[in-house]
Amino acid sequence: MKKRGTAILLAVMAMGTTCCAAEIPRESAPICASEEQIVLVEGIIGDILDEVKAGNLAYAEAAGYANTRVRKAVVAGETGGHGYGILSAITDNAILTTRDIYLRPQTYEKADAYLRVLLADLIEAVHNGKPYAEALDEAYLRMYTDANAQYITDPMMDMCYMDKPTVDSAMYHTARRLLAE
């Protein structure tokens, strides 16, 4: 009985990953995540991302399935020493972003068109060698000042006293993607 259960589990895990599975949006990954970790998570949850893109899975359901797979892979030692903490963060962010893009495609299209103009010189600067992190900080600052012209940027002021304007998450994701490309 135990051998049969193990064989079924292995068959399900083998079917769980596909060669044509969806890619994790790189802009959704935590900044500290390496490309190796992102590719590893893609192999584990790619088919779940396909279902999220198709609208067949909601966030909570997809995150539950994906985190279970990631946890089992970590416990089984199939993650090359990468821990559950970073892999689950990559998983959750990828599902959340993929679901958001599915639900609000027009918002992402508008953000793309808008930020291509607002950040044109930064995109070119990154292409010519400017450090990504420095350009990203400047891009966020531009988005804040564009949302509220009175936004104060005082380097001596404590961050908790800064009144940052509300900016849609699509803007952050799109800015990260544009600068990374």
Phi, psi and omega in degrees: 000318182293322179296321181295318179296320179294319179296320179294317179299316179296321179295317179295318179294323179293322178285338184296330180250139181237161179283340183253023184292158181296147176275151175283129176299118185299330180289345180273341184290145175303148184299330182278356182283139178270162178299323179299317179293320180295316179296322178299314179294323176304318179294330182276320188241011184305318181290330176293319176297325175300317180293323178293317178299325181280350180085014182273343180231135174278172185300308186298317180294314180296318180296322178298311178298314184294315181293329175295316178297316181297315180299316179296321178295321179294314181296324180281355179076028184262013184249012177062031178089356177283137186273166181296325183304305182285322181294323179288327177294318176298316180300307182298315180296319181297316180292317180298315180292316179299318179294320180295318178296322178295318184282330186228060183296325180294324179298317180290324177295317179295318179298320180298310181298317182294314184285334175299327178279312184297324186250018185306313181291326177291321178298317178294321180296319177295321177299328180269004173118000178294139180300134182303314184298319179295317179293324180294318177300317180292324178296316178298318178299318177297319180296319179295313182290332176288326178286327180213109184296338180272007180301126184262130177240090179251113183297341180273348182279140177294138184303329183291343179264352179282134180260085183286135178290157179285128178230135181297144180299332177299327179293317179297311181298317181292320178298316178298319180294313182298318180290325181287329180290000000 
